[in-house]
């Protein structure tokens, strides 16, 4: 993504009254026991800062990943909240938080729209699931998985999430290792493209005769 300091955008969003509405949205009774959606967002942002660095665009994505809950949340009783289609709805409402003229608007929008998909990769044909997402140029399936890791670490769940977390961490680690090999030959963008299309690290490296 665009190499720039994203701190101004990150702090600007925090000041928006619309963003503060996340405080009014409670947690899911199984997967979000951390309080309200605002608290969850702050915890995910903290994880993103640790992982990506404070001025990374992925911190801005983490900050905005659940804005769809402002427009889609349903409360079925105390401590029983649901957020149908919040990823899609959040992407559709991004212009309330980030101007469409922003150079990274559509990339941030893509990450928001797809941020929950890595949470459902297990038990499916992984390559097919990834290829169906249609990763645009400048975005990364690896960064999307890392965002999901931040999302999990920023949540308190009744059900243990260790298995899913380990799966995603292994997913990221193996693909970063493949990109490290590809970088030695100046082929990191080509290999990333293969990974974004759903190839395994081995398949992506073989495609470019790096194995």
PyMOL commands that place a pseudoatom at each C-alpha (Angstrom):
pseudoatom trace, name=CA, resn=UNK, resi=1, chain=A, elem=C, hetatm=0, pos=[0.000, 0.000, 0.000]
pseudoatom trace, name=CA, resn=UNK, resi=2, chain=A, elem=C, hetatm=0, pos=[0.925, 3.646, -0.371]
pseudoatom trace, name=CA, resn=UNK, resi=3, chain=A, elem=C, hetatm=0, pos=[4.059, 4.443, 1.647]
pseudoatom trace, name=CA, resn=UNK, resi=4, chain=A, elem=C, hetatm=0, pos=[3.058, 7.406, 3.778]
pseudoatom trace, name=CA, resn=UNK, resi=5, chain=A, elem=C, hetatm=0, pos=[2.499, 8.391, 7.370]
pseudoatom trace, name=CA, resn=UNK, resi=6, chain=A, elem=C, hetatm=0, pos=[-1.089, 7.463, 8.182]
pseudoatom trace, name=CA, resn=UNK, resi=7, chain=A, elem=C, hetatm=0, pos=[-1.152, 8.959, 11.667]
pseudoatom trace, name=CA, resn=UNK, resi=8, chain=A, elem=C, hetatm=0, pos=[-3.215, 12.023, 10.597]
pseudoatom trace, name=CA, resn=UNK, resi=9, chain=A, elem=C, hetatm=0, pos=[-5.986, 9.826, 9.186]
pseudoatom trace, name=CA, resn=UNK, resi=10, chain=A, elem=C, hetatm=0, pos=[-5.867, 7.504, 12.190]
pseudoatom trace, name=CA, resn=UNK, resi=11, chain=A, elem=C, hetatm=0, pos=[-6.273, 10.371, 14.654]
pseudoatom trace, name=CA, resn=UNK, resi=12, chain=A, elem=C, hetatm=0, pos=[-8.885, 12.140, 12.526]
pseudoatom trace, name=CA, resn=UNK, resi=13, chain=A, elem=C, hetatm=0, pos=[-11.131, 9.086, 12.556]
pseudoatom trace, name=CA, resn=UNK, resi=14, chain=A, elem=C, hetatm=0, pos=[-10.937, 8.894, 16.359]
pseudoatom trace, name=CA, resn=UNK, resi=15, chain=A, elem=C, hetatm=0, pos=[-12.416, 12.393, 16.585]
pseudoatom trace, name=CA, resn=UNK, resi=16, chain=A, elem=C, hetatm=0, pos=[-15.436, 11.690, 14.395]
pseudoatom trace, name=CA, resn=UNK, resi=17, chain=A, elem=C, hetatm=0, pos=[-18.804, 11.581, 16.228]
pseudoatom trace, name=CA, resn=UNK, resi=18, chain=A, elem=C, hetatm=0, pos=[-19.883, 8.853, 13.798]
pseudoatom trace, name=CA, resn=UNK, resi=19, chain=A, elem=C, hetatm=0, pos=[-16.964, 6.674, 14.901]
pseudoatom trace, name=CA, resn=UNK, resi=20, chain=A, elem=C, hetatm=0, pos=[-17.857, 7.179, 18.568]
pseudoatom trace, name=CA, resn=UNK, resi=21, chain=A, elem=C, hetatm=0, pos=[-21.150, 5.387, 17.906]
pseudoatom trace, name=CA, resn=UNK, resi=22, chain=A, elem=C, hetatm=0, pos=[-19.196, 2.152, 18.222]
pseudoatom trace, name=CA, resn=UNK, resi=23, chain=A, elem=C, hetatm=0, pos=[-19.384, 2.738, 21.980]
pseudoatom trace, name=CA, resn=UNK, resi=24, chain=A, elem=C, hetatm=0, pos=[-23.142, 2.137, 21.816]
pseudoatom trace, name=CA, resn=UNK, resi=25, chain=A, elem=C, hetatm=0, pos=[-22.815, -1.346, 20.301]
pseudoatom trace, name=CA, resn=UNK, resi=26, chain=A, elem=C, hetatm=0, pos=[-22.462, -4.259, 22.677]
pseudoatom trace, name=CA, resn=UNK, resi=27, chain=A, elem=C, hetatm=0, pos=[-20.521, -7.455, 22.229]
pseudoatom trace, name=CA, resn=UNK, resi=28, chain=A, elem=C, hetatm=0, pos=[-21.537, -10.799, 20.804]
pseudoatom trace, name=CA, resn=UNK, resi=29, chain=A, elem=C, hetatm=0, pos=[-22.299, -13.224, 23.643]
pseudoatom trace, name=CA, resn=UNK, resi=30, chain=A, elem=C, hetatm=0, pos=[-19.825, -15.811, 22.325]
pseudoatom trace, name=CA, resn=UNK, resi=31, chain=A, elem=C, hetatm=0, pos=[-17.125, -14.030, 20.325]
pseudoatom trace, name=CA, resn=UNK, resi=32, chain=A, elem=C, hetatm=0, pos=[-16.989, -10.498, 21.734]
pseudoatom trace, name=CA, resn=UNK, resi=33, chain=A, elem=C, hetatm=0, pos=[-16.935, -10.338, 25.512]
pseudoatom trace, name=CA, resn=UNK, resi=34, chain=A, elem=C, hetatm=0, pos=[-14.542, -7.389, 25.607]
pseudoatom trace, name=CA, resn=UNK, resi=35, chain=A, elem=C, hetatm=0, pos=[-17.390, -4.914, 26.144]
pseudoatom trace, name=CA, resn=UNK, resi=36, chain=A, elem=C, hetatm=0, pos=[-18.482, -2.712, 23.287]
pseudoatom trace, name=CA, resn=UNK, resi=37, chain=A, elem=C, hetatm=0, pos=[-17.446, -2.436, 19.646]
pseudoatom trace, name=CA, resn=UNK, resi=38, chain=A, elem=C, hetatm=0, pos=[-15.310, 0.624, 20.390]
pseudoatom trace, name=CA, resn=UNK, resi=39, chain=A, elem=C, hetatm=0, pos=[-13.257, -1.262, 22.987]
pseudoatom trace, name=CA, resn=UNK, resi=40, chain=A, elem=C, hetatm=0, pos=[-12.842, -4.153, 20.567]
pseudoatom trace, name=CA, resn=UNK, resi=41, chain=A, elem=C, hetatm=0, pos=[-11.668, -1.764, 17.854]
pseudoatom trace, name=CA, resn=UNK, resi=42, chain=A, elem=C, hetatm=0, pos=[-9.077, -0.204, 20.155]
pseudoatom trace, name=CA, resn=UNK, resi=43, chain=A, elem=C, hetatm=0, pos=[-7.761, -3.654, 21.064]
pseudoatom trace, name=CA, resn=UNK, resi=44, chain=A, elem=C, hetatm=0, pos=[-7.514, -4.665, 17.397]
pseudoatom trace, name=CA, resn=UNK, resi=45, chain=A, elem=C, hetatm=0, pos=[-5.746, -1.398, 16.607]
pseudoatom trace, name=CA, resn=UNK, resi=46, chain=A, elem=C, hetatm=0, pos=[-3.235, -2.090, 19.382]
pseudoatom trace, name=CA, resn=UNK, resi=47, chain=A, elem=C, hetatm=0, pos=[-2.477, -5.477, 17.864]
pseudoatom trace, name=CA, resn=UNK, resi=48, chain=A, elem=C, hetatm=0, pos=[-2.120, -3.883, 14.417]
pseudoatom trace, name=CA, resn=UNK, resi=49, chain=A, elem=C, hetatm=0, pos=[0.303, -1.274, 15.775]
pseudoatom trace, name=CA, resn=UNK, resi=50, chain=A, elem=C, hetatm=0, pos=[2.424, -4.077, 17.253]
pseudoatom trace, name=CA, resn=UNK, resi=51, chain=A, elem=C, hetatm=0, pos=[2.357, -6.048, 14.016]
pseudoatom trace, name=CA, resn=UNK, resi=52, chain=A, elem=C, hetatm=0, pos=[2.555, -3.376, 11.307]
pseudoatom trace, name=CA, resn=UNK, resi=53, chain=A, elem=C, hetatm=0, pos=[3.897, -0.215, 13.010]
pseudoatom trace, name=CA, resn=UNK, resi=54, chain=A, elem=C, hetatm=0, pos=[1.911, 2.782, 14.162]
pseudoatom trace, name=CA, resn=UNK, resi=55, chain=A, elem=C, hetatm=0, pos=[1.940, 4.699, 10.877]
pseudoatom trace, name=CA, resn=UNK, resi=56, chain=A, elem=C, hetatm=0, pos=[0.956, 1.719, 8.714]
pseudoatom trace, name=CA, resn=UNK, resi=57, chain=A, elem=C, hetatm=0, pos=[-2.193, 1.894, 6.582]
pseudoatom trace, name=CA, resn=UNK, resi=58, chain=A, elem=C, hetatm=0, pos=[-3.165, -1.445, 8.121]
pseudoatom trace, name=CA, resn=UNK, resi=59, chain=A, elem=C, hetatm=0, pos=[-3.653, 0.331, 11.454]
pseudoatom trace, name=CA, resn=UNK, resi=60, chain=A, elem=C, hetatm=0, pos=[-6.163, 2.581, 9.689]
pseudoatom trace, name=CA, resn=UNK, resi=61, chain=A, elem=C, hetatm=0, pos=[-7.837, -0.545, 8.303]
pseudoatom trace, name=CA, resn=UNK, resi=62, chain=A, elem=C, hetatm=0, pos=[-7.944, -2.068, 11.801]
pseudoatom trace, name=CA, resn=UNK, resi=63, chain=A, elem=C, hetatm=0, pos=[-9.484, 1.145, 13.115]
pseudoatom trace, name=CA, resn=UNK, resi=64, chain=A, elem=C, hetatm=0, pos=[-12.215, 1.051, 10.466]
pseudoatom trace, name=CA, resn=UNK, resi=65, chain=A, elem=C, hetatm=0, pos=[-12.759, -2.693, 10.107]
pseudoatom trace, name=CA, resn=UNK, resi=66, chain=A, elem=C, hetatm=0, pos=[-15.962, -2.819, 12.181]
pseudoatom trace, name=CA, resn=UNK, resi=67, chain=A, elem=C, hetatm=0, pos=[-17.626, 0.479, 11.262]
pseudoatom trace, name=CA, resn=UNK, resi=68, chain=A, elem=C, hetatm=0, pos=[-20.344, -1.551, 9.559]
pseudoatom trace, name=CA, resn=UNK, resi=69, chain=A, elem=C, hetatm=0, pos=[-21.595, -2.502, 13.016]
pseudoatom trace, name=CA, resn=UNK, resi=70, chain=A, elem=C, hetatm=0, pos=[-22.775, 1.086, 13.403]
pseudoatom trace, name=CA, resn=UNK, resi=71, chain=A, elem=C, hetatm=0, pos=[-25.318, 0.499, 10.630]
pseudoatom trace, name=CA, resn=UNK, resi=72, chain=A, elem=C, hetatm=0, pos=[-26.121, -3.213, 10.897]
pseudoatom trace, name=CA, resn=UNK, resi=73, chain=A, elem=C, hetatm=0, pos=[-26.124, -4.235, 14.558]
pseudoatom trace, name=CA, resn=UNK, resi=74, chain=A, elem=C, hetatm=0, pos=[-29.128, -5.938, 16.109]
pseudoatom trace, name=CA, resn=UNK, resi=75, chain=A, elem=C, hetatm=0, pos=[-29.626, -6.296, 19.858]
pseudoatom trace, name=CA, resn=UNK, resi=76, chain=A, elem=C, hetatm=0, pos=[-31.663, -9.366, 20.818]
pseudoatom trace, name=CA, resn=UNK, resi=77, chain=A, elem=C, hetatm=0, pos=[-31.371, -8.671, 24.529]
pseudoatom trace, name=CA, resn=UNK, resi=78, chain=A, elem=C, hetatm=0, pos=[-28.743, -7.828, 27.157]
pseudoatom trace, name=CA, resn=UNK, resi=79, chain=A, elem=C, hetatm=0, pos=[-25.374, -9.092, 26.003]
pseudoatom trace, name=CA, resn=UNK, resi=80, chain=A, elem=C, hetatm=0, pos=[-26.833, -10.597, 22.837]
pseudoatom trace, name=CA, resn=UNK, resi=81, chain=A, elem=C, hetatm=0, pos=[-25.741, -8.561, 19.821]
pseudoatom trace, name=CA, resn=UNK, resi=82, chain=A, elem=C, hetatm=0, pos=[-25.368, -9.635, 16.200]
pseudoatom trace, name=CA, resn=UNK, resi=83, chain=A, elem=C, hetatm=0, pos=[-23.872, -7.797, 13.232]
pseudoatom trace, name=CA, resn=UNK, resi=84, chain=A, elem=C, hetatm=0, pos=[-25.291, -9.186, 9.958]
pseudoatom trace, name=CA, resn=UNK, resi=85, chain=A, elem=C, hetatm=0, pos=[-23.302, -8.245, 6.843]
pseudoatom trace, name=CA, resn=UNK, resi=86, chain=A, elem=C, hetatm=0, pos=[-21.274, -5.714, 8.811]
pseudoatom trace, name=CA, resn=UNK, resi=87, chain=A, elem=C, hetatm=0, pos=[-18.160, -6.134, 6.654]
pseudoatom trace, name=CA, resn=UNK, resi=88, chain=A, elem=C, hetatm=0, pos=[-20.003, -5.369, 3.410]
pseudoatom trace, name=CA, resn=UNK, resi=89, chain=A, elem=C, hetatm=0, pos=[-21.990, -2.545, 4.998]
pseudoatom trace, name=CA, resn=UNK, resi=90, chain=A, elem=C, hetatm=0, pos=[-18.851, -1.057, 6.532]
pseudoatom trace, name=CA, resn=UNK, resi=91, chain=A, elem=C, hetatm=0, pos=[-17.164, -0.955, 3.133]
pseudoatom trace, name=CA, resn=UNK, resi=92, chain=A, elem=C, hetatm=0, pos=[-20.229, 0.734, 1.652]
pseudoatom trace, name=CA, resn=UNK, resi=93, chain=A, elem=C, hetatm=0, pos=[-20.134, 3.442, 4.350]
pseudoatom trace, name=CA, resn=UNK, resi=94, chain=A, elem=C, hetatm=0, pos=[-16.387, 4.070, 4.342]
pseudoatom trace, name=CA, resn=UNK, resi=95, chain=A, elem=C, hetatm=0, pos=[-16.836, 7.500, 2.754]
pseudoatom trace, name=CA, resn=UNK, resi=96, chain=A, elem=C, hetatm=0, pos=[-18.272, 8.734, 6.067]
pseudoatom trace, name=CA, resn=UNK, resi=97, chain=A, elem=C, hetatm=0, pos=[-14.854, 8.185, 7.646]
pseudoatom trace, name=CA, resn=UNK, resi=98, chain=A, elem=C, hetatm=0, pos=[-12.345, 8.527, 4.810]
pseudoatom trace, name=CA, resn=UNK, resi=99, chain=A, elem=C, hetatm=0, pos=[-12.711, 10.728, 1.709]
pseudoatom trace, name=CA, resn=UNK, resi=100, chain=A, elem=C, hetatm=0, pos=[-13.057, 8.866, -1.565]
pseudoatom trace, name=CA, resn=UNK, resi=101, chain=A, elem=C, hetatm=0, pos=[-10.231, 11.065, -2.874]
pseudoatom trace, name=CA, resn=UNK, resi=102, chain=A, elem=C, hetatm=0, pos=[-7.814, 9.422, -0.441]
pseudoatom trace, name=CA, resn=UNK, resi=103, chain=A, elem=C, hetatm=0, pos=[-5.145, 7.521, -2.441]
pseudoatom trace, name=CA, resn=UNK, resi=104, chain=A, elem=C, hetatm=0, pos=[-5.786, 4.333, -0.477]
pseudoatom trace, name=CA, resn=UNK, resi=105, chain=A, elem=C, hetatm=0, pos=[-9.575, 4.568, -0.208]
pseudoatom trace, name=CA, resn=UNK, resi=106, chain=A, elem=C, hetatm=0, pos=[-10.407, 1.561, -2.382]
pseudoatom trace, name=CA, resn=UNK, resi=107, chain=A, elem=C, hetatm=0, pos=[-7.704, -0.608, -0.829]
pseudoatom trace, name=CA, resn=UNK, resi=108, chain=A, elem=C, hetatm=0, pos=[-8.915, 0.177, 2.680]
pseudoatom trace, name=CA, resn=UNK, resi=109, chain=A, elem=C, hetatm=0, pos=[-12.441, -0.541, 1.447]
pseudoatom trace, name=CA, resn=UNK, resi=110, chain=A, elem=C, hetatm=0, pos=[-11.384, -3.945, 0.114]
pseudoatom trace, name=CA, resn=UNK, resi=111, chain=A, elem=C, hetatm=0, pos=[-9.807, -4.971, 3.418]
pseudoatom trace, name=CA, resn=UNK, resi=112, chain=A, elem=C, hetatm=0, pos=[-12.914, -3.906, 5.349]
pseudoatom trace, name=CA, resn=UNK, resi=113, chain=A, elem=C, hetatm=0, pos=[-15.232, -5.789, 2.987]
pseudoatom trace, name=CA, resn=UNK, resi=114, chain=A, elem=C, hetatm=0, pos=[-13.202, -8.986, 3.311]
pseudoatom trace, name=CA, resn=UNK, resi=115, chain=A, elem=C, hetatm=0, pos=[-11.858, -8.857, 6.852]
pseudoatom trace, name=CA, resn=UNK, resi=116, chain=A, elem=C, hetatm=0, pos=[-13.975, -11.694, 8.252]
pseudoatom trace, name=CA, resn=UNK, resi=117, chain=A, elem=C, hetatm=0, pos=[-13.355, -14.170, 5.411]
pseudoatom trace, name=CA, resn=UNK, resi=118, chain=A, elem=C, hetatm=0, pos=[-10.087, -15.621, 6.782]
pseudoatom trace, name=CA, resn=UNK, resi=119, chain=A, elem=C, hetatm=0, pos=[-12.014, -16.635, 9.907]
pseudoatom trace, name=CA, resn=UNK, resi=120, chain=A, elem=C, hetatm=0, pos=[-13.886, -19.207, 7.785]
pseudoatom trace, name=CA, resn=UNK, resi=121, chain=A, elem=C, hetatm=0, pos=[-11.052, -20.631, 5.692]
pseudoatom trace, name=CA, resn=UNK, resi=122, chain=A, elem=C, hetatm=0, pos=[-10.629, -23.842, 7.678]
pseudoatom trace, name=CA, resn=UNK, resi=123, chain=A, elem=C, hetatm=0, pos=[-12.505, -26.860, 6.395]
pseudoatom trace, name=CA, resn=UNK, resi=124, chain=A, elem=C, hetatm=0, pos=[-12.757, -25.494, 2.858]
pseudoatom trace, name=CA, resn=UNK, resi=125, chain=A, elem=C, hetatm=0, pos=[-10.696, -25.670, -0.284]
pseudoatom trace, name=CA, resn=UNK, resi=126, chain=A, elem=C, hetatm=0, pos=[-8.334, -22.884, 0.744]
pseudoatom trace, name=CA, resn=UNK, resi=127, chain=A, elem=C, hetatm=0, pos=[-7.117, -22.071, -2.754]
pseudoatom trace, name=CA, resn=UNK, resi=128, chain=A, elem=C, hetatm=0, pos=[-10.662, -21.829, -4.065]
pseudoatom trace, name=CA, resn=UNK, resi=129, chain=A, elem=C, hetatm=0, pos=[-11.756, -19.685, -1.120]
pseudoatom trace, name=CA, resn=UNK, resi=130, chain=A, elem=C, hetatm=0, pos=[-8.872, -17.251, -1.663]
pseudoatom trace, name=CA, resn=UNK, resi=131, chain=A, elem=C, hetatm=0, pos=[-9.277, -17.059, -5.433]
pseudoatom trace, name=CA, resn=UNK, resi=132, chain=A, elem=C, hetatm=0, pos=[-12.952, -16.167, -4.978]
pseudoatom trace, name=CA, resn=UNK, resi=133, chain=A, elem=C, hetatm=0, pos=[-12.003, -13.047, -3.004]
pseudoatom trace, name=CA, resn=UNK, resi=134, chain=A, elem=C, hetatm=0, pos=[-10.351, -11.437, -6.048]
pseudoatom trace, name=CA, resn=UNK, resi=135, chain=A, elem=C, hetatm=0, pos=[-7.461, -9.582, -4.422]
pseudoatom trace, name=CA, resn=UNK, resi=136, chain=A, elem=C, hetatm=0, pos=[-6.849, -6.261, -6.224]
pseudoatom trace, name=CA, resn=UNK, resi=137, chain=A, elem=C, hetatm=0, pos=[-3.419, -4.963, -7.122]
pseudoatom trace, name=CA, resn=UNK, resi=138, chain=A, elem=C, hetatm=0, pos=[-1.710, -3.379, -4.134]
pseudoatom trace, name=CA, resn=UNK, resi=139, chain=A, elem=C, hetatm=0, pos=[-3.512, -5.576, -1.599]
pseudoatom trace, name=CA, resn=UNK, resi=140, chain=A, elem=C, hetatm=0, pos=[-2.250, -8.786, -0.037]
pseudoatom trace, name=CA, resn=UNK, resi=141, chain=A, elem=C, hetatm=0, pos=[-3.902, -11.986, 1.097]
pseudoatom trace, name=CA, resn=UNK, resi=142, chain=A, elem=C, hetatm=0, pos=[-1.125, -12.188, 3.696]
pseudoatom trace, name=CA, resn=UNK, resi=143, chain=A, elem=C, hetatm=0, pos=[-2.019, -8.785, 5.158]
pseudoatom trace, name=CA, resn=UNK, resi=144, chain=A, elem=C, hetatm=0, pos=[-5.692, -9.795, 5.164]
pseudoatom trace, name=CA, resn=UNK, resi=145, chain=A, elem=C, hetatm=0, pos=[-4.823, -12.862, 7.236]
pseudoatom trace, name=CA, resn=UNK, resi=146, chain=A, elem=C, hetatm=0, pos=[-2.701, -10.715, 9.557]
pseudoatom trace, name=CA, resn=UNK, resi=147, chain=A, elem=C, hetatm=0, pos=[-5.683, -8.393, 10.033]
pseudoatom trace, name=CA, resn=UNK, resi=148, chain=A, elem=C, hetatm=0, pos=[-7.771, -11.420, 11.010]
pseudoatom trace, name=CA, resn=UNK, resi=149, chain=A, elem=C, hetatm=0, pos=[-5.091, -12.389, 13.541]
pseudoatom trace, name=CA, resn=UNK, resi=150, chain=A, elem=C, hetatm=0, pos=[-5.308, -8.894, 15.048]
pseudoatom trace, name=CA, resn=UNK, resi=151, chain=A, elem=C, hetatm=0, pos=[-9.103, -9.267, 15.130]
pseudoatom trace, name=CA, resn=UNK, resi=152, chain=A, elem=C, hetatm=0, pos=[-8.866, -12.529, 17.061]
pseudoatom trace, name=CA, resn=UNK, resi=153, chain=A, elem=C, hetatm=0, pos=[-6.267, -11.202, 19.503]
pseudoatom trace, name=CA, resn=UNK, resi=154, chain=A, elem=C, hetatm=0, pos=[-8.469, -8.139, 20.065]
pseudoatom trace, name=CA, resn=UNK, resi=155, chain=A, elem=C, hetatm=0, pos=[-11.423, -10.316, 21.099]
pseudoatom trace, name=CA, resn=UNK, resi=156, chain=A, elem=C, hetatm=0, pos=[-12.424, -12.244, 24.191]
pseudoatom trace, name=CA, resn=UNK, resi=157, chain=A, elem=C, hetatm=0, pos=[-14.322, -15.389, 23.304]
pseudoatom trace, name=CA, resn=UNK, resi=158, chain=A, elem=C, hetatm=0, pos=[-16.194, -18.094, 25.180]
pseudoatom trace, name=CA, resn=UNK, resi=159, chain=A, elem=C, hetatm=0, pos=[-14.962, -20.618, 22.602]
pseudoatom trace, name=CA, resn=UNK, resi=160, chain=A, elem=C, hetatm=0, pos=[-11.189, -21.173, 22.416]
pseudoatom trace, name=CA, resn=UNK, resi=161, chain=A, elem=C, hetatm=0, pos=[-9.699, -19.591, 19.295]
pseudoatom trace, name=CA, resn=UNK, resi=162, chain=A, elem=C, hetatm=0, pos=[-6.234, -21.186, 19.567]
pseudoatom trace, name=CA, resn=UNK, resi=163, chain=A, elem=C, hetatm=0, pos=[-6.738, -23.588, 16.652]
pseudoatom trace, name=CA, resn=UNK, resi=164, chain=A, elem=C, hetatm=0, pos=[-7.891, -20.835, 14.299]
pseudoatom trace, name=CA, resn=UNK, resi=165, chain=A, elem=C, hetatm=0, pos=[-5.148, -18.500, 15.494]
pseudoatom trace, name=CA, resn=UNK, resi=166, chain=A, elem=C, hetatm=0, pos=[-2.479, -21.159, 14.942]
pseudoatom trace, name=CA, resn=UNK, resi=167, chain=A, elem=C, hetatm=0, pos=[-3.849, -21.895, 11.475]
pseudoatom trace, name=CA, resn=UNK, resi=168, chain=A, elem=C, hetatm=0, pos=[-3.699, -18.235, 10.442]
pseudoatom trace, name=CA, resn=UNK, resi=169, chain=A, elem=C, hetatm=0, pos=[-0.265, -17.709, 11.974]
pseudoatom trace, name=CA, resn=UNK, resi=170, chain=A, elem=C, hetatm=0, pos=[1.065, -20.726, 10.052]
pseudoatom trace, name=CA, resn=UNK, resi=171, chain=A, elem=C, hetatm=0, pos=[-0.634, -19.428, 6.905]
pseudoatom trace, name=CA, resn=UNK, resi=172, chain=A, elem=C, hetatm=0, pos=[1.080, -16.062, 7.247]
pseudoatom trace, name=CA, resn=UNK, resi=173, chain=A, elem=C, hetatm=0, pos=[4.455, -17.498, 8.238]
pseudoatom trace, name=CA, resn=UNK, resi=174, chain=A, elem=C, hetatm=0, pos=[4.689, -19.890, 5.282]
pseudoatom trace, name=CA, resn=UNK, resi=175, chain=A, elem=C, hetatm=0, pos=[3.728, -17.205, 2.780]
pseudoatom trace, name=CA, resn=UNK, resi=176, chain=A, elem=C, hetatm=0, pos=[6.109, -14.648, 4.245]
pseudoatom trace, name=CA, resn=UNK, resi=177, chain=A, elem=C, hetatm=0, pos=[8.878, -17.221, 3.966]
pseudoatom trace, name=CA, resn=UNK, resi=178, chain=A, elem=C, hetatm=0, pos=[8.016, -17.741, 0.284]
pseudoatom trace, name=CA, resn=UNK, resi=179, chain=A, elem=C, hetatm=0, pos=[8.059, -13.982, -0.296]
pseudoatom trace, name=CA, resn=UNK, resi=180, chain=A, elem=C, hetatm=0, pos=[11.433, -13.779, 1.443]
pseudoatom trace, name=CA, resn=UNK, resi=181, chain=A, elem=C, hetatm=0, pos=[12.839, -16.339, -0.996]
pseudoatom trace, name=CA, resn=UNK, resi=182, chain=A, elem=C, hetatm=0, pos=[11.257, -14.540, -3.953]
pseudoatom trace, name=CA, resn=UNK, resi=183, chain=A, elem=C, hetatm=0, pos=[12.688, -11.201, -2.835]
pseudoatom trace, name=CA, resn=UNK, resi=184, chain=A, elem=C, hetatm=0, pos=[16.203, -12.561, -3.211]
pseudoatom trace, name=CA, resn=UNK, resi=185, chain=A, elem=C, hetatm=0, pos=[15.510, -12.858, -6.940]
pseudoatom trace, name=CA, resn=UNK, resi=186, chain=A, elem=C, hetatm=0, pos=[13.430, -9.696, -7.336]
pseudoatom trace, name=CA, resn=UNK, resi=187, chain=A, elem=C, hetatm=0, pos=[10.268, -11.736, -7.861]
pseudoatom trace, name=CA, resn=UNK, resi=188, chain=A, elem=C, hetatm=0, pos=[8.330, -10.855, -4.696]
pseudoatom trace, name=CA, resn=UNK, resi=189, chain=A, elem=C, hetatm=0, pos=[5.503, -9.116, -6.575]
pseudoatom trace, name=CA, resn=UNK, resi=190, chain=A, elem=C, hetatm=0, pos=[5.116, -12.010, -8.987]
pseudoatom trace, name=CA, resn=UNK, resi=191, chain=A, elem=C, hetatm=0, pos=[5.009, -14.571, -6.179]
pseudoatom trace, name=CA, resn=UNK, resi=192, chain=A, elem=C, hetatm=0, pos=[2.586, -12.418, -4.168]
pseudoatom trace, name=CA, resn=UNK, resi=193, chain=A, elem=C, hetatm=0, pos=[0.288, -12.358, -7.188]
pseudoatom trace, name=CA, resn=UNK, resi=194, chain=A, elem=C, hetatm=0, pos=[0.277, -16.168, -7.214]
pseudoatom trace, name=CA, resn=UNK, resi=195, chain=A, elem=C, hetatm=0, pos=[-0.425, -16.268, -3.481]
pseudoatom trace, name=CA, resn=UNK, resi=196, chain=A, elem=C, hetatm=0, pos=[-3.251, -13.763, -3.928]
pseudoatom trace, name=CA, resn=UNK, resi=197, chain=A, elem=C, hetatm=0, pos=[-4.784, -16.108, -6.484]
pseudoatom trace, name=CA, resn=UNK, resi=198, chain=A, elem=C, hetatm=0, pos=[-4.836, -18.972, -3.989]
pseudoatom trace, name=CA, resn=UNK, resi=199, chain=A, elem=C, hetatm=0, pos=[-1.617, -20.816, -4.810]
pseudoatom trace, name=CA, resn=UNK, resi=200, chain=A, elem=C, hetatm=0, pos=[0.230, -22.473, -1.956]
pseudoatom trace, name=CA, resn=UNK, resi=201, chain=A, elem=C, hetatm=0, pos=[3.738, -21.166, -1.192]
pseudoatom trace, name=CA, resn=UNK, resi=202, chain=A, elem=C, hetatm=0, pos=[5.205, -24.221, -2.901]
pseudoatom trace, name=CA, resn=UNK, resi=203, chain=A, elem=C, hetatm=0, pos=[3.071, -23.727, -6.003]
pseudoatom trace, name=CA, resn=UNK, resi=204, chain=A, elem=C, hetatm=0, pos=[3.899, -20.032, -6.166]
pseudoatom trace, name=CA, resn=UNK, resi=205, chain=A, elem=C, hetatm=0, pos=[7.647, -20.630, -5.922]
pseudoatom trace, name=CA, resn=UNK, resi=206, chain=A, elem=C, hetatm=0, pos=[7.552, -23.461, -8.458]
pseudoatom trace, name=CA, resn=UNK, resi=207, chain=A, elem=C, hetatm=0, pos=[5.693, -21.225, -10.893]
pseudoatom trace, name=CA, resn=UNK, resi=208, chain=A, elem=C, hetatm=0, pos=[8.795, -19.014, -10.984]
pseudoatom trace, name=CA, resn=UNK, resi=209, chain=A, elem=C, hetatm=0, pos=[11.340, -21.856, -10.795]
pseudoatom trace, name=CA, resn=UNK, resi=210, chain=A, elem=C, hetatm=0, pos=[12.392, -20.878, -7.280]
pseudoatom trace, name=CA, resn=UNK, resi=211, chain=A, elem=C, hetatm=0, pos=[12.214, -24.433, -5.926]
for i in range(1, 211): cmd.bond("trace and resi %d" % i, "trace and resi %d" % (i + 1))
show_as sticks, trace
zoom trace
